[in-house]
Amino acid sequence: MAARLLPKTFRRLMVTRLSPNFREAVEMQTAPMEEPGPSEVLVKTRYVGINASDINHSTGRYNPTQKPPFGAGLEGIGEIVGIGKDVKSLRVGQGVMYMKFGAFSEYSVLPATHAMPVPDIRPEFLSLLVSGMTADLSLREVGRMKEGETVLITAAAGGTGQFAVQLAKLAGCHVIGTCSTQSKVEFLKSIGCDRPVNYTQEKLADVLRKEYPKGIDVVYETVGGEMFETCVKALANRGRLIVIGYISGYQSDVGFNPSGFGSTLAPRLLQKSASVCGFLMFHYADKYGESLTRLGTLMASGALKVQVDNGKNHTKRQLKGLEEIFDGVDYLYSRKSEGKIYIDLSPSPHPAATAAKL
Ligand code: NAP
């Protein structure tokens, strides 16, 4: 195995108890340095992405049969520092990003086929993974949005919402985006959102009824509960609502807010030939390559702007090191973040680190 000088141990965040309270579920542990197998790589993490679903993972909702301890975190980007003997397409020193349950770790071993090369180790590239691909693939495959349609994005100024807004604009749609602060309204305007709605100032249902009497063609719905109901009611004939998530319920024990529609959902949809369809990105793994190519090309051309947030509205301002991932998750749920939250692991000192060649 080709390798750099590495510490003998590294730290990682492990789910040790199933809970939607990330601080209660997760603890820092030290582990012996791992060695990549013949077709694996060892990556030194530089940045990790924070996702609303970090607490779905820490609750075991993705895999109810999995028992703790297991690794926390969904995605990271960093430098290859060790490489298995059969890996010919990658090299030590190369920047790669990856999706992996257990990404909140100073070092990660992963199959070489899961390591996606990047031109630079920047959080903007990391944002293309869970957040960017979810917007791209769901609007395309499930929303089937077309030029001239009206598209509503909820949590529009968030990690994935910012991508949905811009991709819908690039597709020639009229875009409405919901958010909860004036600063987010300004951000949404800056990325082309036609009608930002600060729902703490205006009632979304009233705005939609008055300004969009024909209804909404495509909804990118991430909030759930009352927001979901408002959006279903606002669908146009043949409208499509994509259930991307229901963040308003994630912190509860059941993980969702019961729908107030009950048995009336079917007639509501039938009366408009409308549809409600779920989307979970893992089910579209066969399309990751084409999606990343599309997003990367748009980003490189400047057509797609990626807003990243390292804690600018958090009291700590900059979130660094594995220990501040806890703050990052709280920050996401505080609703104060704008764009994709990331944590910089590079300055995280490891007291037990002793250079040793594997
Ligand atoms: P995010 O949008 O960066 O942050 C969450 C935002 O949600 C907040 O800033 C807040 O914005 C809004 N929000 C509304 N009601 C909330 C509540 N009750 N509690 C907390 N936040 C609330 O987070 P993200 O990681 O990109 O995820 C957004 C949604 O997309 C989540 O539902 C997530 O599960 C989903 N998602 C799904 C997939 C998939 O494969 N299906 C993949 C990625 C993300 P405002 O205050 O401005 O409304």
Boltz pocket constraint, residues with backbone or C-beta under 6 A from the ligand:
constraints:
  - pocket:
      binder: B
      contacts: [[A, 50], [A, 51], [A, 52], [A, 53], [A, 130], [A, 131], [A, 134], [A, 155], [A, 156], [A, 157], [A, 158], [A, 159], [A, 160], [A, 161], [A, 178], [A, 179], [A, 180], [A, 181], [A, 184], [A, 221], [A, 222], [A, 223], [A, 243], [A, 244], [A, 245], [A, 246], [A, 247], [A, 248], [A, 249], [A, 279], [A, 280], [A, 281], [A, 282], [A, 332], [A, 333], [A, 334], [A, 335], [A, 336], [A, 337], [A, 339], [A, 340], [A, 341]]
      max_distance: 6.0
